[in-house]
């Protein structure tokens, strides 16, 4: 699984969006096998979170969040008064790396599309 430290969301939709990071904490058993059991937990940035149409926002998981290192993470975009949209791609949170996943959301509140623009 690829690693990530930053998420960036570009809002090209006709709505207000917010970044939500979903994560599962890493578990290592006695034999060194890694798994990510349990349900997805959600992390929301502090303060003003709205991303208006044609706006963008980034989060640095290492400095902005309390998500444990090594957790499995994915972007979930909350759309105000509409359908929220989880990303298909999943990553491992690594603060040592500088990888950024850039996403774009477009469409309308009830018919929106989330796509990965770049990762690296």
C-alpha positions in Angstrom: 0.0 0.0 0.0 1.3 3.5 -0.9 2.1 6.0 1.8 0.8 9.6 2.3 1.3 12.5 4.6 -0.8 15.3 2.9 -4.3 15.4 1.4 -5.4 18.2 -0.8 -9.0 18.7 -2.1 -9.9 21.0 -5.0 -13.6 21.8 -5.1 -14.9 22.3 -8.6 -18.5 21.5 -7.6 -21.5 23.7 -7.1 -21.5 23.1 -3.3 -19.6 23.5 0.0 -17.3 20.6 0.8 -15.2 19.5 3.8 -12.3 17.2 4.2 -12.8 14.2 6.5 -10.0 11.7 7.0 -11.1 8.2 7.8 -8.6 5.9 9.4 -8.0 2.4 10.9 -5.2 2.0 13.4 -2.4 -0.5 12.6 -2.2 -3.7 14.6 0.8 -6.0 14.6 0.5 -9.5 16.0 3.2 -11.5 17.8 4.5 -12.9 14.5 4.9 -9.4 12.9 1.7 -9.6 10.7 0.1 -6.3 10.1 -3.6 -5.8 9.9 -6.1 -2.9 10.2 -9.1 -4.3 12.1 -12.2 -2.6 13.1 -14.4 0.1 11.7 -13.3 3.3 10.1 -12.9 6.2 12.5 -13.2 9.9 11.4 -11.0 12.9 11.9 -12.1 16.4 11.2 -9.7 19.4 11.1 -10.2 22.1 13.8 -11.7 25.5 13.0 -13.2 26.6 9.7 -13.4 23.6 7.3 -15.6 24.7 4.5 -14.2 24.6 0.9 -16.3 26.8 -1.3 -16.7 26.3 -5.1 -13.3 26.7 -6.9 -11.5 26.6 -3.5 -9.0 24.2 -2.2 -7.6 23.1 1.2 -4.8 20.8 2.3 -4.2 18.9 5.5 -0.9 17.7 6.9 -1.6 14.5 8.9 1.6 14.8 10.8 0.9 18.3 12.2 -2.8 18.8 11.9 -4.2 15.5 13.1 -4.0 13.0 16.0 -4.1 10.0 13.7 -1.5 7.4 14.8 1.4 6.7 12.5 1.1 3.7 10.3 -2.7 3.9 10.2 -4.6 3.1 7.0 -6.2 6.3 5.8 -8.5 7.6 3.1 -10.2 10.8 2.1 -13.9 11.2 2.6 -15.5 14.4 1.3 -18.5 15.7 3.2 -20.8 17.6 0.9 -23.2 20.0 2.7 -26.9 19.2 1.9 -25.8 16.4 -0.4 -24.2 13.1 -0.8 -20.8 12.6 0.8 -18.1 10.8 -1.2 -15.4 8.5 0.1 -12.2 8.0 -2.0 -11.5 4.5 -3.4 -7.8 4.8 -2.7 -6.3 3.9 0.6 -2.9 4.7 2.0 -0.7 4.2 5.0 0.1 7.4 7.0 3.8 8.0 7.1 5.0 11.4 8.4 8.6 10.8 7.2 7.5 10.8 3.6 6.3 13.9 1.7 3.7 12.1 -0.4 0.6 14.1 -1.1 -2.7 12.8 -2.6 -4.5 15.5 -4.6 -8.2 15.0 -5.2 -10.8 17.0 -7.2 -14.5 16.9 -6.5 -17.0 18.2 -9.1 -20.7 18.1 -9.9 -23.7 19.0 -7.8 -24.7 18.2 -4.2 -26.7 15.1 -5.2 -24.6 14.0 -8.2 -20.9 14.6 -7.4 -17.7 12.9 -8.6 -14.5 12.5 -6.6 -11.3 11.6 -8.5 -7.6 11.3 -7.7 -5.6 13.9 -9.6 -2.1 12.9 -8.5 -0.1 11.1 -5.8 3.5 11.6 -5.1 
